[in-house]
Amino acid sequence: MDKSLHEHLHSICRRLPSDFQPYGERERNGGPDCSVGCKHFLQLPGDLGMDWGVCLNPASPRAGLLTFEHQGCKQFEYDEDESEMDEE
């Protein structure tokens, strides 16, 4: 991925207090983030999807927002369908 595009996305991405540090105020404490299979994290197409997506969870403060994979939120839910596919 183009590093300057990655840096540009970081510069425009909204940071919320509910995001994990260093993006927000929440301590990580081993909790999952968007990149480990949240069913509400819609990855952007192409190489951007390795790091970036949009949160589709209406209960999340990140709903509808450009989201870096490690920002996370308390409304994380595992994608059960994806984990079943991994087991096959």
C-alpha angles and dihedrals in degrees: 000000000000105000092212091055090049090051091046091053090050090052094054099036113110113240118209131195088241092062120100117264131296088033095043140356102276119107113232100224091176095298119150122261132205094275096064096070110293106173090218097056111099108195119222114245123268125001091339088070090069088073110006140060146135125264112236098183110113089200093058125089085225093059110141093003132124102253133195110222095246099049094088131173139216091255094069113144125183116241100240092191091056094048090052089053090051090056094056 
